[in-house]
């Protein structure tokens, strides 16, 4: 289905004035016909009915709105852009998603019979689907939510290629999100290939959010191309471990942080001990045998690596 833009229909004001003139003329002729001859009143009545029917073809569009028109089941074309239009009064507007309300901007509850609801919005809208629980590549359940900015680029495809373009978009967003998330671990893990090139990398949902979002955007765009939709942007709005493992993963992160901190403290303490021994030996301040060096190293490491402040003991005598 190819979109056809109707550019010769922006003559609503002219048709409105013409219909009003015909209506006034038909009323005058009808009144004259009652007094003079009934034969004059019949054409006047027909003119009045025709002008009333013609008024049904008047359409008003605001900026970034479109109206997809069909005539007896055949696609006639689409009118776009703000203005006052007149179309065949027997044309009907088509918008299969008129009454579909999603968790997004731009949605209003409108009856299918309401002309406002039958107009398609060409503005950029934001779809924010519910959070999903998905297993990452390590099998850990995570909860993730995304916001997708989208707009209609081909009204004919949106109206006729899919049953409901809003519901179609929502479903494809969920499917694409699931396909991409399962390729990444929540946090950096060794030996994981997230790009598919056969080489392990440091990709993760938490640390590579921009890359993940771009891959989700490209995945959704490939799925909704036939629906005449354009994915402007996609962003991760929520990311967390599922509640059933959140406490355990928090303990794991805390343990990893403690280990890293201890490693840094030990590395620093060993360096300080080595420096102290080298300075004492270089300056000849005191001569220490191996046993005294071992005792000094032990005491310094206890002081430097301990969680609490050391309580010094002053030795006034010999070590032996």
Beta strands, then each sheet from edge to edge (+ up, - down):
strand 1: 58-61
strand 2: 65-71
strand 3: 74-80
strand 4: 83-86
strand 5: 92-93
strand 6: 120-121
strand 7: 125-128
strand 8: 132-135
strand 9: 141-152
strand 10: 229-241
sheet 1: 1+ 4-
sheet 2: 3+ 2- 5+
sheet 3: 3+ 2- 6+
sheet 4: 7+ 9- 8+
sheet 5: 7+ 9- 10+
end
